[in-house]
């Protein structure tokens, strides 16, 4: 197939992406600026080259986990020791939330609300 051949979005979904995504997914990717579409009249078209470029940008690289066991090959860390990466902004945000939850709330005692306490007698029979 020619890399510059124009395909409608349903054709591209069927032939290039084996029906794994729908035309709405391609339109959403185009609205986010991830995929280049061509509009001729009222119809949207895409080329195989644009789909391949979009797919290459969508590839997820396998990264190392944020926490886990350190491997001995490249570090002087003893085998089996736990290692954590420092991620300050999410950690700082979580600490701020915990601190706010631990702080005392505003006083709602009778003296601060201006209401007088009243005793209610309940009789049991």
C-alpha positions as a printed Julia matrix, in Angstrom:
125×3 Matrix{Float64}:
   0.0    0.0    0.0
   1.27   3.47  -0.9
   2.23   5.51   2.21
   0.55   8.63   0.8
  -2.71   6.98  -0.3
  -5.76   8.7    1.17
  -8.01   6.46   3.24
 -11.26   7.33   4.93
 -11.18   6.92   8.69
 -13.31   3.73   8.65
 -11.04   2.28   5.93
  -7.92   3.15   7.94
  -9.41   1.57  11.06
 -10.22  -1.63   9.19
  -7.19  -2.06   6.95
  -4.35  -0.47   8.94
  -5.46  -0.94  12.53
  -7.36  -4.26  12.14
 -10.5   -2.77  13.71
  -8.78  -2.21  17.07
  -9.81   1.45  17.15
 -12.82   3.29  15.82
 -12.95   6.42  13.65
 -13.89   8.43  16.76
 -10.51   7.5   18.27
  -8.73   8.85  15.2
 -10.8   12.05  15.32
  -9.98  12.49  19.01
  -6.27  11.99  18.31
  -6.51  14.61  15.55
  -8.25  17.09  17.86
  -5.44  16.62  20.41
  -2.9   17.33  17.65
  -1.48  13.81  17.69
  -2.66  12.73  14.23
  -2.7   14.64  10.95
  -5.96  14.37   9.01
  -6.84  15.8    5.63
 -10.33  17.21   5.12
 -11.65  17.18   1.59
 -15.14  18.59   1.49
 -16.94  17.14   4.49
 -14.91  13.96   4.76
 -11.77  13.27   6.75
  -8.93  11.26   5.28
  -5.69   9.91   6.66
  -2.58   8.41   5.08
  -0.82   5.23   6.16
   2.27   7.37   6.83
   0.3    9.55   9.27
  -1.08   6.46  11.02
   2.44   4.98  11.33
   3.79   8.25  12.72
   0.9    8.43  15.22
   1.49   4.84  16.3
   5.2    5.49  16.84
   4.34   8.44  19.13
   1.84   6.28  21.02
   4.37   3.58  21.83
   4.89   3.18  25.55
   8.47   2.7   26.58
   8.98   0.22  29.33
  10.4    2.13  32.24
  11.86   0.97  35.5
   9.42   0.77  38.37
   9.45   3.59  40.95
  10.14   1.15  43.74
  11.4   -2.37  43.92
  14.5   -4.4   44.35
  17.77  -2.93  43.12
  19.8   -5.12  40.8
  23.36  -5.78  41.77
  24.9   -5.39  38.29
  25.3   -1.66  38.09
  25.19  -0.53  41.69
  27.04  -1.05  44.92
  23.74  -1.57  46.7
  23.53  -4.91  48.49
  21.43  -7.55  46.78
  17.75  -7.44  47.76
  17.73  -3.97  49.27
  14.68  -1.9   48.53
  15.18   1.25  46.52
  12.74   4.1   46.07
  13.01   7.0   43.67
  12.37  10.4   45.12
   9.42  12.05  43.48
   9.02  15.26  45.39
   5.95  16.9   43.88
   3.42  14.04  44.3
   4.94  13.2   47.67
   4.78  16.82  48.78
   1.16  17.05  47.65
   0.25  13.92  49.61
   2.02  15.25  52.71
   0.15  18.55  52.44
  -3.18  16.71  52.26
  -2.31  14.58  55.29
  -1.2   17.64  57.25
  -4.44  19.48  56.43
  -6.52  16.49  57.51
  -4.64  16.19  60.81
  -5.13  19.85  61.76
  -8.01  20.77  64.04
 -11.14  22.04  62.44
 -12.8   25.3   63.44
 -14.35  25.35  66.88
 -18.03  24.65  67.03
 -18.54  24.74  70.78
 -21.54  26.49  72.28
 -19.43  29.49  73.3
 -18.2   30.1   69.75
 -21.57  29.61  68.06
 -23.48  31.86  70.46
 -26.12  29.23  71.23
 -27.14  28.39  74.74
 -27.09  24.82  75.87
 -30.47  23.33  76.74
 -31.07  20.12  78.61
 -33.84  17.9   77.36
 -35.41  15.5   79.8
 -36.34  12.15  78.31
 -38.72   9.99  80.25
 -38.65   6.23  79.74
 -41.7    4.16  80.55
